[in-house]
Each structure stands twice: as structure tokens, then as C-alpha cells.
Amino acid sequence: ERDRPEDRSYLRGVALNVAAPSLTVLGVSVATDAQTQFLGLGGPATAPAAFFAQAQGKLVKVRGTLAGNVFVADRVQIEN
């Protein structure tokens, strides 16, 4: 039994096939949209264009929901 049920899922892995507004993490297609919060290195908020320019080959953490075969991100972060 969970104290705080959560409907979000998480992915953590290397960002590949990075091309706004999507990327691939662990072989899963990740889509971003206007509601997605983008975090750069160290956690400060960043513009989507800056995130996509820096993310290729970097370790990223993604939070969101799975919709069919696509993971829809509400937050993406480049990790140190």
C-alpha cells in the first residue's frame, strides 16, 4: 500500500535522437510540449531550445506519463 499514490513515471538514461520537441531515453520515445518544464545542468530552469542544444549524449531524468508507446514528459532535466 502506498501512502501517496502517484500516476507519474520516471526515466533516467542517456538522451539520444535529440530533436525538438522529442528525444529517446532507454529506447523509449519521449515527447515534450508547452507544459513541459526544462531543467539544465544543476537544475536551473532553461529554455527548450537550450535544453535540446545540450542534451544529446547526456544523462537525463524525465518525469511524465506513458500514453500508448510515447512517454509524455512534464519535466526533463540534464543531470551532472
N, CA and C of each residue as an Amber inpcrd file, in Angstrom:
protein
   240
   0.8400000  -1.1720000   0.0000000   0.0000000   0.0000000   0.0000000
   0.8850000   1.2340000   0.0000000   0.5280000   2.1640000  -0.8560000
   1.3030000   3.4000000  -0.9830000   0.6290000   4.5160000  -0.2120000
   1.4450000   5.2920000   0.4850000   0.9050000   6.4250000   1.2290000
   0.4400000   7.5250000   0.2890000   1.2240000   7.7510000  -0.7730000
   0.8920000   8.7990000  -1.7370000   0.9120000   8.2090000  -3.1380000
  -0.2140000   7.7120000  -3.6030000  -0.2250000   7.1550000  -4.9540000
   0.1650000   8.2200000  -5.9780000   0.9170000   7.8140000  -6.9810000
   1.3870000   8.7540000  -7.9800000   1.1390000   8.1650000  -9.3600000
   0.6450000   8.9910000 -10.2660000   0.3650000   8.4980000 -11.6090000
   1.4930000   8.8230000 -12.5860000   2.5550000   9.4320000 -12.1030000
   3.7000000   9.7570000 -12.9520000   4.6830000   8.5950000 -12.9740000
   5.4300000   8.5450000 -14.0710000   6.5050000   7.5720000 -14.2090000
   7.8010000   8.3430000 -14.4310000   8.9190000   7.6360000 -14.2860000
  10.2270000   8.2690000 -14.4080000  11.1390000   7.4460000 -15.3090000
  11.9750000   8.1280000 -16.0740000  13.0200000   7.5020000 -16.8810000
  14.3280000   8.2100000 -16.5650000  15.4120000   7.4620000 -16.5790000
  16.7310000   8.0630000 -16.3800000  17.6950000   7.3160000 -17.2840000
  18.3380000   8.0340000 -18.1730000  19.2790000   7.4120000 -19.0890000
  19.8810000   8.4400000 -20.0170000  20.6410000   7.9600000 -20.9940000
  21.3170000   8.8340000 -21.9460000  20.3300000   9.2970000 -23.0170000
  20.3250000  10.5970000 -23.2850000  19.4440000  11.1780000 -24.3030000
  20.0280000  10.9270000 -25.6940000  19.2240000  10.3140000 -26.5560000
  19.6160000  10.0390000 -27.9310000  18.5550000  10.5800000 -28.8770000
  18.8900000  10.6870000 -30.1550000  17.9300000  11.1590000 -31.1670000
  17.2500000  12.4550000 -30.7400000  18.0330000  13.3650000 -30.1940000
  17.5130000  14.6190000 -29.6660000  17.2070000  15.5790000 -30.8160000
  15.9350000  15.8970000 -30.9790000  15.4760000  16.8620000 -31.9860000
  14.1520000  17.4170000 -31.4820000  14.1520000  18.6950000 -31.1130000
  12.9460000  19.3090000 -30.5410000  11.7320000  18.9800000 -31.3900000
  10.6410000  18.5590000 -30.8120000  10.3100000  18.5060000 -29.3880000
  10.4190000  17.1090000 -28.7700000  11.2900000  16.2470000 -29.2900000
  11.3500000  14.8880000 -28.7530000  12.7850000  14.3950000 -28.6170000
  12.9150000  13.2770000 -27.9060000  14.1810000  12.6000000 -27.7140000
  13.8940000  11.1510000 -27.3580000  14.9250000  10.3430000 -27.2760000
  14.7800000   8.9460000 -26.8950000  15.6250000   8.6870000 -25.6580000
  15.0420000   7.9900000 -24.6760000  15.7530000   7.6110000 -23.4600000
  15.4710000   6.1320000 -23.2200000  16.5130000   5.3310000 -23.1190000
  16.3760000   3.8890000 -22.8940000  15.4920000   3.2320000 -23.9510000
  15.5430000   3.7260000 -25.1780000  14.7460000   3.1710000 -26.2630000
  13.2980000   3.6050000 -26.2690000  12.9330000   4.5050000 -25.3690000
  11.5540000   4.9970000 -25.2560000  11.4720000   6.3880000 -25.8750000
  10.5030000   6.6000000 -26.7590000  10.2850000   7.9210000 -27.3460000
   9.6880000   8.8410000 -26.2900000  10.3190000  10.0000000 -26.1200000
   9.8640000  10.9840000 -25.1400000   9.4260000  12.2340000 -25.8910000
   8.1890000  12.6600000 -25.6580000   7.6520000  13.8700000 -26.2850000
   7.5560000  14.9770000 -25.2390000   7.8840000  16.1990000 -25.6620000
   7.6970000  17.3640000 -24.7960000   6.6580000  18.2720000 -25.4430000
   6.0860000  19.1560000 -24.6360000   5.1010000  20.0970000 -25.1530000
   5.2020000  21.4120000 -24.3880000   4.2410000  22.2820000 -24.5810000
   4.2660000  23.6000000 -23.9390000   4.1780000  23.5160000 -22.4150000
   3.6960000  22.3860000 -21.8810000   3.5650000  22.2170000 -20.4310000
   4.8300000  21.6570000 -19.7810000   5.7860000  21.2060000 -20.5890000
   6.9970000  20.5770000 -20.0590000   7.9200000  21.6150000 -19.4310000
   8.4410000  21.2800000 -18.2500000   9.4280000  22.1240000 -17.5710000
  10.8090000  21.5890000 -17.9510000  11.6740000  22.4520000 -18.4330000
  13.0170000  22.0740000 -18.8620000  14.0230000  22.5530000 -17.8330000
  14.8890000  21.6410000 -17.3710000  15.9260000  21.9780000 -16.4090000
  17.2800000  21.6430000 -17.0070000  18.2240000  22.5530000 -16.8700000
  19.5610000  22.3380000 -17.4070000  20.4750000  21.7090000 -16.3700000
  21.7640000  21.7520000 -16.6360000  22.7440000  21.2220000 -15.6970000
  22.6230000  21.9180000 -14.3540000  22.5750000  21.1410000 -13.2810000
  22.4870000  21.7140000 -11.9510000  21.0850000  22.0940000 -11.5260000
  20.1020000  22.0020000 -12.4260000  18.7280000  22.2040000 -12.0490000
  18.0470000  23.5030000 -12.4090000  18.7590000  24.6020000 -12.7930000
  18.0030000  25.8220000 -13.0880000  17.1390000  25.6640000 -14.3310000
  16.0100000  26.3340000 -14.3280000  15.1110000  26.2780000 -15.4820000
  15.8190000  26.8320000 -16.7050000  15.5310000  26.2420000 -17.8470000
  16.1580000  26.6660000 -19.0870000  15.1200000  26.6770000 -20.2010000
  15.4160000  27.3570000 -21.2680000  14.5180000  27.3940000 -22.4170000
  14.5910000  26.0520000 -23.1400000  13.4900000  25.6320000 -23.7640000
  13.5070000  24.3680000 -24.5050000  14.6360000  24.2910000 -25.5300000
  14.8990000  25.3680000 -26.2600000  15.9560000  25.3550000 -27.2800000
  17.3170000  25.0850000 -26.6510000  17.5820000  25.6650000 -25.4940000
  18.8540000  25.4380000 -24.8000000  18.9580000  23.9920000 -24.3350000
  17.8610000  23.4430000 -23.8240000  17.8640000  22.0490000 -23.3920000
  18.1980000  21.1260000 -24.5580000  17.5030000  21.3000000 -25.6830000
  17.7210000  20.4210000 -26.8260000  19.1140000  20.5970000 -27.4280000
  19.7020000  21.7720000 -27.3160000  21.0530000  22.0060000 -27.8200000
  22.1100000  21.3000000 -26.9710000  21.8030000  21.0570000 -25.6950000
  22.7770000  20.4840000 -24.7600000  22.5620000  19.0070000 -24.4520000
  21.3840000  18.4620000 -24.6920000  21.0130000  17.1500000 -24.1620000
  21.6210000  15.9340000 -24.8540000  21.9440000  16.0120000 -26.1320000
  22.4280000  14.8430000 -26.8690000  23.6020000  14.1640000 -26.1600000
  23.4430000  12.8740000 -25.8580000  24.5070000  12.0930000 -25.2360000
  24.6860000  12.3050000 -23.7530000  23.8620000  13.1670000 -23.1640000
  23.9630000  13.4520000 -21.7300000  22.9760000  12.5790000 -20.9440000
  23.2740000  12.3840000 -19.6620000  22.3790000  11.6830000 -18.7680000
  21.2140000  12.6160000 -18.4420000  19.9890000  12.1440000 -18.6520000
  18.8070000  12.9570000 -18.3800000  17.8440000  12.1910000 -17.4860000
  17.0510000  12.9500000 -16.7670000  15.9800000  12.3920000 -15.9520000
  14.6780000  12.9690000 -16.4900000  13.6980000  12.0990000 -16.7180000
  12.4300000  12.5050000 -17.3140000  11.2950000  12.0650000 -16.3980000
  10.3370000  12.9690000 -16.1850000   9.1370000  12.6490000 -15.4090000
   7.9370000  12.8960000 -16.2990000   6.9640000  11.9910000 -16.2670000
   5.7740000  12.1760000 -17.0860000   4.8550000  10.9850000 -17.0400000
   4.0880000  10.8180000 -18.1070000   3.1310000   9.7140000 -18.1850000
   3.2840000   8.9930000 -19.5200000   2.9740000   7.7190000 -19.5080000
   3.0400000   6.9210000 -20.7190000   1.6910000   6.9710000 -21.4100000
   1.6950000   7.3890000 -22.6810000   0.4710000   7.4650000 -23.4860000
   0.7010000   6.6210000 -24.7370000   0.2020000   5.3950000 -24.7220000
   0.4660000   4.4850000 -25.8310000   1.9310000   4.0880000 -25.8150000
   2.6340000   4.3260000 -26.9020000   4.0550000   4.0000000 -26.9840000
   4.9540000   5.2030000 -26.7730000   4.3700000   6.3310000 -26.3370000
   5.1420000   7.5670000 -26.1690000   5.0730000   8.0190000 -24.7120000
   6.2270000   8.3910000 -24.1920000   6.3180000   8.9360000 -22.8450000
   6.1720000  10.4490000 -22.9700000   5.1180000  11.0160000 -22.4030000
   4.8690000  12.4600000 -22.4810000   5.4390000  13.0960000 -21.2090000
   6.4640000  13.9130000 -21.4110000   7.2160000  14.4830000 -20.2810000
   6.5620000  15.7530000 -19.7480000   6.4590000  15.8550000 -18.4130000
   6.0660000  17.1290000 -17.8060000   7.2920000  17.8250000 -17.2260000
   8.4170000  17.0610000 -17.0950000   9.6770000  17.6630000 -16.6710000
  10.8400000  16.8380000 -17.2220000  11.8290000  17.5270000 -17.7750000
  13.0560000  16.8870000 -18.2510000  14.2390000  17.6500000 -17.6680000
  15.2740000  16.9070000 -17.2690000  16.4260000  17.5390000 -16.6530000
  17.7140000  16.8830000 -17.1210000  18.7050000  17.7000000 -17.4560000
  20.0450000  17.1950000 -17.7400000  20.7490000  17.0610000 -16.3960000
  21.2870000  15.8690000 -16.1240000  21.9770000  15.6520000 -14.8570000
  23.4590000  15.9070000 -15.0020000  24.0970000  16.1870000 -13.8720000
  25.5430000  16.4250000 -13.8550000  26.2970000  15.1510000 -14.1380000
